[in-house]
Amino acid sequence: MSLMEVVVVVLLLLLKMVILMLVLLRLSWHVGGWVGRSWVMRQKLLQSMMLWVKHRTMNAICGQLLLIFMRMKMFGFDGSPSFQFGIKIVSLERLSW
């Protein structure tokens, strides 16, 4: 797996995090009406949701990189077809959360 593919996977995961945060921001305005009109409550709810999304995305990125390096160590850096196939499978599994 080339460095470019690793960068693309990481950027896709970061883009997913940004999109989820924007969706949660929009959702917080609706939820704010149910929780109450208090700005403080709305901010606390939004912060907790964004923190959850950020941690989940960072865990996915770190897990992706760890699996890539583990596979590189196991199969070597020769770039054999089995090595590349294994990396692509892992990449698809990590992106589908």
Secondary structure, 3 states (H helix, E strand, C coil): CCHHHHHHHHHHHHHHHHHHHHHHHHHHHHHHHHHCCCHHHHHHHHHHHHHHHHHHHHHHHHHHHHHHHHHHHHHCCCCCHHHHHHHHHHHHHHHCC
